[in-house]
């Protein structure tokens, strides 16, 4: 419960709580990669909905852009989930590690210059 609380707060801040939760489920709680990813994604839908609503109420969401992003994301998430279901756990774990290395590198090197899409 404490693990979920901490990673939920990080998710609400949009700083990767789901990534940390997945790592903890696999390494600390010995949940299989497939089950951990499924659990995190299921929990993420609820967490993301609450965080999105909160940001929308604060005026931080551009609805038109969010709808375009959602359309692409749903399509890609469906394809990714179908692919992940056919991959061995070890392969899925390595792909996830590459993702984390890539995101960590991006964070360390800094994001590109911020541009407003108004």
N, C-alpha and C positions, 0 to 999 in steps of 0.2 A: 504494500500500500504506500509506503514512504517513497519507494522508487517511482511509482506512478505519479505521486503528488509532485515530486521534484521535476520529473520530466514533463509533466503536464504544464507546470509553470513555465518551463523553458519553451514548450510548444506555443503557449499563449503569447510569449514574447517573440515568437518566430525565429528562434535561434537554434533549432535542431534538436528539440527534445525527443522526437521520434527516433532520430539516429542514435542518440545515447541510450534510449530505452531498448532498442534492438540489440545493441552491443551488450547491455546488461542481461537481457533475457538469454542470449546465446552463451555468453561467457560465465556469468555468475549463477544463473538459474538453470543452465544446461537444457534450454528449450531448443528444439531443432530449428535450423535456419528458416525453413518453410513456415513452420508454425509461428515463429517469432515475427516474421514479416507479416503474416496474415493478421496476427493479434494487434500489432502496431498499426497496421493500416485500418483495421476495424475501429480501434480506439481513436485514431487520427481523424476519422470522418466526424466524430462527435466533437472532438477538441477543436478541429478546424472550423466547424460551423459556429461554435460559441465565439471563438476568436474573431472570425469574419464578421459576425453580427456586432460584436463590441467595436471593432474598427469602423464598421459602416456607420454605427450610431455616432461615432466621434467625427465622422466626415472624412475618413481616410481612404475610402474605397471609391474608385471610379468604376461605376457599374458596367458601363459598356466595355471597358478594357477587361474587367473581371469575367464577363460573359464570353468574350473571345478566348481568353486564357482557359476557361473551363471547358469549352468545346474541344480545344486541342488536347487538354489534359485528360479528359475522359477517354478519348480515342487512344491516346498513347498508353494510358494506364491499363486499359483493357488488353491491348497488345502485349504490354509488359507482363501483366499477370498471367496471361496464357503461356507466354514464353517461360516465365519463372516456374510454372507448374511442371514443365517438362525437363527442367535442368536438375542435375544432381545437386544435393545440398552443398558439397564442396565447391562446385563451380559457382553457385549462387553466392556463397560466402566470399570467394575471391573477387567476384564482380562487385560485391558490396564494398570490399576493402579498397578496390580501385576507385570507386566512387568517393569514399571517405578521403583517400589520399588526394584526389583531384580537388575536392571541396576545401580540404585543409590548405593545399597549395594556393588555391584561389584566395582564400582568406588571408594567408600570410603575405602574399604578394600585393594584396590590395585590389579592390574592385576598380573597374574602369571609371573614368570620370562620370559623375552623376549627371544625367540629363533628364530633364522633365519632358514628359510626353503629352503636354497639354495641347 
